Amino acid sequence: MIILRRSAENPFSIHGVHRDGKGVAQYEGLPESLVALLRQQADSTPDAEAVVEVDGPRLSYRQLYERASQVSGGLRAEGLKAGDRVALRYPAGIRWVLAFWGTLMAGGIPVAVNTRFAVPEIAYVLDDAGVAVDLDESDPLPEGDPHVAEPQRDDVAAIFYTSGTTGRPKGVPTTHRAFLSNAETAIRCFELPRDLGAELRTLISVPLFHVTGCNSQLLVATALGGTSIIMPNRDLARMSEVIAEERISFLVTVPAIYALLLQNPAFGNTDVRSVRHVGYGGAPITSTLVRKLQNAFPDAVVFNGYGMTETASLLTVLPDADAADHADSVGYAAPVVDLAIDPVDGPYHGELLARGPNITTGYWNQPGATAPTFTDGWVHTGDIVTVDQAGRVTIVDRAKDLINRGGENISSLEVEQVLGGAPGVVEAAVIGVPDEVMGEKVGAILVAGAGGIDIDAVISYTISRLADYKIPQYVEVMHGPLPRNPAGKLLKAQLRDSIVWADPVR
């Protein structure tokens, strides 16, 4: 492992950063917890808008704090104890936000469940997390006498689940310190003025069960006393209207959504003068699309952010000055993040490792998965990168076998395991199919048994077992074995080079 020195060209200030006894960088002056952060805003700007649900209710900071404390009281009345897990399965909106804050105030641990998971996937997460309270979409918010616990910085605040690179999602316990550190990183690296206050209005169009929507938007807005405007449904025409109606200043979403938004006829008439910050991440972007964003939002800075569920969101940020000319890069290390390389081809080409206060120490209930991923405070990202002399990181490959569909990471192994049980399938390989809008879509190569394969029957089989975005859109059928090396490892690179995909099946 080669620890990378922070380049003099890194644009992000390390003022107010110190190192603890273990050598890990820390921000100075953070609140004691997320609960303390929300109370700070409720005390200082009680009447400022905190959360808005598009075409729904609106809450000030005072209202958010008071109602969340009542949710907390309701959970405590139901018997919730400190450290108990509460599954959040509400759709994106004010109920989700109240359940998140209410669980924290009760001393519980919110478990952010991907609402797009299929029934078996949800059942696995609920069981793995040991959920004490399951707040399903049909359930009302708990309500009781106000109650506010006082968690500490190093207490686990919430559990988010990865997409799973070994066939099962993995729970990531994230501390209050990690959430608060990520918010401070976003404020610094996104160039968000600290005196913006209630003028910060971020449009959350990505799911709250992902770290981008919750950690780098909702909690960042809270840290600045700004407003989170949440879109429960992805409607591009409505999104264009909301940007103008709600005077959005801070946009973050995946490149695929920006590409579709700019193509949408409604966007042409949108007043975008309020937009000052345009961020993207979760998938590769082209310099052409970056320049289109710069032209579409002429008063905004444009930036790329890279991170993982395991890192509470941000590890690196590519600032506006580099956004177009280095569009293939994910940028420079955040102020409290140390980077290292496990070399593959020279000292600046290999697997990226990272260390910082925002990084979890292991997976929930999975010591076998924790051991190879977390070593001596460093997380192995699974991404193969190059690092240039300026300190810019560029991802060139994925050590972990993932498909990135519009910012959603899909485990090919998980899809292969399901396809292996489908009627007529002897074996299956799943790879990403390049797509101009989504980045990649799911492609399946199936080996047929003696009776052949009914593709419609295979797709129907997967629909009840996988989230919709994981279901193959391209299918090719082979009548011989899949290519493997002498050790039996599937040669996916050979498949990628040889397969000519027919029209999508769905």
PESUL-V527815 format. One record per residue. N is the residue number from 0. RES is the residue in one letter. OMEGA is omega in radians with two decimals (999 if undefined). D_CENTER is the distance of its C-alpha to the mean C-alpha in whole Angstrom. Layout:
BEGIN
N/RES/OMEGA/D_CENTER ; N/RES/OMEGA/D_CENTER
END
This chain:
BEGIN
0/M/3.12/27 ; 1/I/3.11/27 ; 2/I/-3.08/26 ; 3/L/3.05/25 ; 4/R/3.08/27 ; 5/R/-3.10/25 ; 6/S/3.06/27 ; 7/A/-3.14/29 ; 8/E/3.09/27 ; 9/N/-3.01/24 ; 10/P/-2.98/24 ; 11/F/-3.06/22 ; 12/S/3.03/25 ; 13/I/3.06/25 ; 14/H/-3.14/27 ; 15/G/3.09/27 ; 16/V/3.07/25 ; 17/H/3.11/27 ; 18/R/-3.13/27 ; 19/D/-3.08/28 ; 20/G/3.11/30 ; 21/K/3.13/28 ; 22/G/-3.13/27 ; 23/V/-3.14/24 ; 24/A/-3.12/23 ; 25/Q/2.98/22 ; 26/Y/3.06/22 ; 27/E/2.98/26 ; 28/G/3.10/26 ; 29/L/3.01/23 ; 30/P/-3.10/23 ; 31/E/-3.10/24 ; 32/S/3.03/21 ; 33/L/3.11/19 ; 34/V/3.11/22 ; 35/A/3.11/24 ; 36/L/-3.13/22 ; 37/L/3.12/22 ; 38/R/3.11/26 ; 39/Q/3.14/26 ; 40/Q/3.11/25 ; 41/A/3.12/27 ; 42/D/-3.01/30 ; 43/S/-3.14/30 ; 44/T/-3.00/29 ; 45/P/-3.05/29 ; 46/D/3.10/30 ; 47/A/3.11/27 ; 48/E/3.14/25 ; 49/A/-3.05/22 ; 50/V/3.08/20 ; 51/V/3.00/21 ; 52/E/-3.08/20 ; 53/V/-3.10/21 ; 54/D/-3.14/25 ; 55/G/-3.06/25 ; 56/P/3.12/25 ; 57/R/-3.12/25 ; 58/L/2.97/25 ; 59/S/3.11/26 ; 60/Y/3.09/25 ; 61/R/-3.13/28 ; 62/Q/3.13/28 ; 63/L/-3.11/24 ; 64/Y/-3.10/25 ; 65/E/-3.11/28 ; 66/R/3.10/27 ; 67/A/3.12/24 ; 68/S/3.08/27 ; 69/Q/3.03/29 ; 70/V/3.09/26 ; 71/S/3.13/26 ; 72/G/3.11/30 ; 73/G/3.10/29 ; 74/L/3.12/27 ; 75/R/3.12/30 ; 76/A/3.10/32 ; 77/E/3.07/31 ; 78/G/-3.14/31 ; 79/L/3.13/28 ; 80/K/3.11/28 ; 81/A/3.13/26 ; 82/G/3.08/24 ; 83/D/-3.12/24 ; 84/R/3.13/20 ; 85/V/3.14/20 ; 86/A/3.08/18 ; 87/L/3.14/16 ; 88/R/3.02/16 ; 89/Y/3.00/17 ; 90/P/3.13/16 ; 91/A/-3.13/14 ; 92/G/-3.05/17 ; 93/I/3.11/19 ; 94/R/3.12/20 ; 95/W/-3.11/16 ; 96/V/3.12/16 ; 97/L/3.11/20 ; 98/A/3.12/19 ; 99/F/-3.12/16 ; 100/W/-3.14/19 ; 101/G/3.10/22 ; 102/T/3.09/21 ; 103/L/-3.13/20 ; 104/M/3.11/24 ; 105/A/-3.08/25 ; 106/G/3.11/24 ; 107/G/-3.13/22 ; 108/I/3.08/18 ; 109/P/3.03/16 ; 110/V/-3.07/14 ; 111/A/-3.06/11 ; 112/V/3.07/12 ; 113/N/-3.07/11 ; 114/T/3.09/14 ; 115/R/3.10/14 ; 116/F/3.00/15 ; 117/A/-3.06/19 ; 118/V/3.14/21 ; 119/P/3.13/22 ; 120/E/3.11/18 ; 121/I/-3.14/18 ; 122/A/3.12/21 ; 123/Y/-3.11/20 ; 124/V/-3.13/17 ; 125/L/-3.14/19 ; 126/D/-3.10/22 ; 127/D/-3.12/20 ; 128/A/-3.10/19 ; 129/G/-3.02/22 ; 130/V/3.09/22 ; 131/A/3.12/25 ; 132/V/3.14/24 ; 133/D/3.13/22 ; 134/L/-3.14/21 ; 135/D/-3.12/21 ; 136/E/-3.10/21 ; 137/S/-3.07/25 ; 138/D/3.00/25 ; 139/P/3.04/26 ; 140/L/3.01/25 ; 141/P/-3.14/27 ; 142/E/3.13/30 ; 143/G/3.10/32 ; 144/D/-3.10/34 ; 145/P/3.10/31 ; 146/H/3.13/30 ; 147/V/3.05/28 ; 148/A/-3.13/27 ; 149/E/3.13/27 ; 150/P/3.14/24 ; 151/Q/-3.04/24 ; 152/R/-3.05/22 ; 153/D/2.98/21 ; 154/D/3.02/21 ; 155/V/-3.11/18 ; 156/A/-3.08/16 ; 157/A/3.06/14 ; 158/I/2.99/13 ; 159/F/-3.10/9 ; 160/Y/3.06/10 ; 161/T/3.07/9 ; 162/S/3.05/10 ; 163/G/3.12/13 ; 164/T/3.10/15 ; 165/T/3.04/18 ; 166/G/3.13/18 ; 167/R/3.03/17 ; 168/P/3.13/13 ; 169/K/3.13/14 ; 170/G/-3.14/13 ; 171/V/3.08/12 ; 172/P/-3.03/14 ; 173/T/-3.08/13 ; 174/T/3.03/16 ; 175/H/3.13/17 ; 176/R/-3.12/18 ; 177/A/3.11/14 ; 178/F/-3.09/13 ; 179/L/3.10/16 ; 180/S/3.12/16 ; 181/N/3.11/13 ; 182/A/3.12/14 ; 183/E/3.08/17 ; 184/T/-3.13/16 ; 185/A/-3.13/14 ; 186/I/-3.13/17 ; 187/R/-2.98/19 ; 188/C/3.10/17 ; 189/F/3.12/17 ; 190/E/3.14/20 ; 191/L/-3.13/20 ; 192/P/-3.10/24 ; 193/R/3.13/24 ; 194/D/-3.11/27 ; 195/L/3.09/25 ; 196/G/-3.05/25 ; 197/A/3.11/25 ; 198/E/3.05/25 ; 199/L/-3.12/21 ; 200/R/-3.07/20 ; 201/T/3.13/16 ; 202/L/-3.13/15 ; 203/I/3.13/12 ; 204/S/3.06/12 ; 205/V/-3.07/9 ; 206/P/3.07/8 ; 207/L/3.08/9 ; 208/F/2.98/8 ; 209/H/-3.04/4 ; 210/V/3.12/4 ; 211/T/-3.08/4 ; 212/G/-3.12/7 ; 213/C/-2.96/8 ; 214/N/-3.02/8 ; 215/S/3.01/9 ; 216/Q/-3.08/11 ; 217/L/-3.07/12 ; 218/L/3.06/13 ; 219/V/3.09/14 ; 220/A/3.12/17 ; 221/T/-3.12/18 ; 222/A/-3.12/19 ; 223/L/-3.09/21 ; 224/G/-3.14/22 ; 225/G/-3.03/21 ; 226/T/3.04/20 ; 227/S/3.08/17 ; 228/I/-2.98/18 ; 229/I/3.05/16 ; 230/M/-3.14/16 ; 231/P/-3.10/17 ; 232/N/-3.14/17 ; 233/R/-3.13/16 ; 234/D/-3.00/20 ; 235/L/3.11/20 ; 236/A/3.13/24 ; 237/R/3.12/23 ; 238/M/3.10/20 ; 239/S/3.13/23 ; 240/E/-3.08/25 ; 241/V/3.12/23 ; 242/I/-3.14/22 ; 243/A/-3.06/26 ; 244/E/-3.05/26 ; 245/E/3.12/24 ; 246/R/-3.10/25 ; 247/I/3.11/21 ; 248/S/-2.97/21 ; 249/F/-3.13/17 ; 250/L/2.99/15 ; 251/V/3.00/11 ; 252/T/-3.12/10 ; 253/V/-3.10/10 ; 254/P/-3.11/14 ; 255/A/-3.14/15 ; 256/I/3.07/15 ; 257/Y/3.14/17 ; 258/A/3.13/19 ; 259/L/-3.14/20 ; 260/L/-3.11/20 ; 261/L/3.12/23 ; 262/Q/-3.06/24 ; 263/N/-3.10/25 ; 264/P/-3.10/28 ; 265/A/-3.05/27 ; 266/F/-3.09/26 ; 267/G/-3.12/29 ; 268/N/-3.05/30 ; 269/T/3.04/27 ; 270/D/-3.05/28 ; 271/V/-3.05/25 ; 272/R/-3.14/28 ; 273/S/-3.01/25 ; 274/V/-3.11/22 ; 275/R/-3.09/22 ; 276/H/-3.14/19 ; 277/V/-3.11/17 ; 278/G/3.12/13 ; 279/Y/3.14/11 ; 280/G/3.09/9 ; 281/G/-3.11/7 ; 282/A/3.12/11 ; 283/P/3.10/14 ; 284/I/3.12/16 ; 285/T/3.08/20 ; 286/S/3.11/23 ; 287/T/3.14/24 ; 288/L/3.09/21 ; 289/V/-3.13/21 ; 290/R/3.06/24 ; 291/K/3.10/24 ; 292/L/3.13/21 ; 293/Q/3.10/24 ; 294/N/-3.10/26 ; 295/A/-3.14/25 ; 296/F/-2.97/24 ; 297/P/-3.13/27 ; 298/D/-3.02/26 ; 299/A/2.88/23 ; 300/V/-3.07/21 ; 301/V/-3.06/19 ; 302/F/3.12/16 ; 303/N/3.08/13 ; 304/G/-3.12/11 ; 305/Y/3.07/10 ; 306/G/-3.06/8 ; 307/M/3.01/7 ; 308/T/-3.10/6 ; 309/E/-3.09/10 ; 310/T/3.11/10 ; 311/A/3.07/8 ; 312/S/-2.81/6 ; 313/L/2.92/9 ; 314/L/-3.11/12 ; 315/T/3.08/14 ; 316/V/3.03/15 ; 317/L/-3.06/17 ; 318/P/-3.08/19 ; 319/D/-3.08/21 ; 320/A/-3.11/24 ; 321/D/-2.90/23 ; 322/A/-3.08/20 ; 323/A/-3.07/23 ; 324/D/3.13/25 ; 325/H/-3.05/22 ; 326/A/3.13/20 ; 327/D/-3.10/19 ; 328/S/3.03/18 ; 329/V/2.91/15 ; 330/G/-3.00/17 ; 331/Y/3.11/19 ; 332/A/3.04/18 ; 333/A/-3.03/17 ; 334/P/-3.11/20 ; 335/V/-3.11/19 ; 336/V/2.97/18 ; 337/D/3.12/20 ; 338/L/3.07/20 ; 339/A/3.14/22 ; 340/I/2.91/23 ; 341/D/-2.88/24 ; 342/P/3.00/27 ; 343/V/-3.11/27 ; 344/D/-3.09/29 ; 345/G/-3.02/30 ; 346/P/-3.09/29 ; 347/Y/3.10/26 ; 348/H/-3.14/25 ; 349/G/3.14/23 ; 350/E/3.14/20 ; 351/L/3.01/18 ; 352/L/-3.12/18 ; 353/A/3.11/17 ; 354/R/3.11/18 ; 355/G/-3.11/18 ; 356/P/-3.13/18 ; 357/N/-2.97/14 ; 358/I/3.12/14 ; 359/T/-3.12/15 ; 360/T/3.14/18 ; 361/G/-3.13/17 ; 362/Y/3.13/16 ; 363/W/3.01/18 ; 364/N/-3.06/21 ; 365/Q/3.13/20 ; 366/P/3.13/23 ; 367/G/3.10/23 ; 368/A/-3.12/20 ; 369/T/-2.99/20 ; 370/A/-3.12/23 ; 371/P/-3.05/22 ; 372/T/-3.08/18 ; 373/F/-3.12/19 ; 374/T/3.07/23 ; 375/D/3.10/24 ; 376/G/-3.14/21 ; 377/W/3.03/20 ; 378/V/3.03/17 ; 379/H/-3.02/17 ; 380/T/-3.05/14 ; 381/G/3.12/16 ; 382/D/3.05/16 ; 383/I/-3.01/19 ; 384/V/2.85/20 ; 385/T/3.11/23 ; 386/V/-3.11/23 ; 387/D/-3.06/26 ; 388/Q/3.12/28 ; 389/A/-3.10/27 ; 390/G/3.11/24 ; 391/R/-3.14/21 ; 392/V/3.06/19 ; 393/T/3.12/19 ; 394/I/-3.10/17 ; 395/V/-3.12/20 ; 396/D/3.08/19 ; 397/R/3.06/17 ; 398/A/3.10/19 ; 399/K/-3.00/17 ; 400/D/-3.10/18 ; 401/L/2.94/14 ; 402/I/-3.13/15 ; 403/N/-3.10/12 ; 404/R/3.11/13 ; 405/G/-3.13/12 ; 406/G/3.07/8 ; 407/E/3.07/8 ; 408/N/-3.12/9 ; 409/I/3.08/13 ; 410/S/3.13/15 ; 411/S/3.13/18 ; 412/L/3.13/20 ; 413/E/-3.13/19 ; 414/V/3.12/20 ; 415/E/-3.14/23 ; 416/Q/3.10/24 ; 417/V/-3.12/24 ; 418/L/-3.13/26 ; 419/G/3.11/29 ; 420/G/-3.10/30 ; 421/A/-3.08/30 ; 422/P/3.07/34 ; 423/G/-3.06/36 ; 424/V/3.09/33 ; 425/V/3.03/34 ; 426/E/-3.05/31 ; 427/A/2.99/28 ; 428/A/-3.11/26 ; 429/V/3.14/23 ; 430/I/3.10/21 ; 431/G/3.07/19 ; 432/V/-3.09/22 ; 433/P/-3.13/21 ; 434/D/-3.03/21 ; 435/E/-3.08/21 ; 436/V/-3.02/19 ; 437/M/-3.06/16 ; 438/G/3.06/16 ; 439/E/2.95/17 ; 440/K/-3.03/18 ; 441/V/3.06/19 ; 442/G/-3.11/23 ; 443/A/3.01/25 ; 444/I/-3.03/28 ; 445/L/3.02/31 ; 446/V/-3.03/34 ; 447/A/2.99/36 ; 448/G/-3.07/39 ; 449/A/-3.10/43 ; 450/G/-3.13/42 ; 451/G/-3.09/39 ; 452/I/2.98/36 ; 453/D/-3.04/36 ; 454/I/3.12/32 ; 455/D/3.13/32 ; 456/A/3.10/33 ; 457/V/3.14/30 ; 458/I/3.11/27 ; 459/S/3.12/29 ; 460/Y/-3.09/28 ; 461/T/-3.05/24 ; 462/I/-3.11/24 ; 463/S/-3.03/25 ; 464/R/-3.10/23 ; 465/L/2.99/19 ; 466/A/-3.01/17 ; 467/D/-3.08/18 ; 468/Y/3.13/15 ; 469/K/-3.06/16 ; 470/I/-3.10/20 ; 471/P/3.06/22 ; 472/Q/3.07/23 ; 473/Y/-3.12/25 ; 474/V/3.00/28 ; 475/E/-3.12/31 ; 476/V/3.08/34 ; 477/M/3.12/35 ; 478/H/3.04/39 ; 479/G/-3.08/39 ; 480/P/3.05/36 ; 481/L/-3.13/33 ; 482/P/3.14/34 ; 483/R/3.08/33 ; 484/N/-3.09/34 ; 485/P/3.12/37 ; 486/A/3.13/35 ; 487/G/-3.13/33 ; 488/K/-3.14/30 ; 489/L/-3.10/29 ; 490/L/-3.07/29 ; 491/K/3.10/26 ; 492/A/3.11/27 ; 493/Q/3.10/30 ; 494/L/-3.13/29 ; 495/R/-3.09/27 ; 496/D/-2.99/30 ; 497/S/-3.05/32 ; 498/I/2.98/31 ; 499/V/-3.01/32 ; 500/W/3.01/30 ; 501/A/3.14/32 ; 502/D/3.13/30 ; 503/P/-3.12/27 ; 504/V/3.12/28 ; 505/R/999/26
END
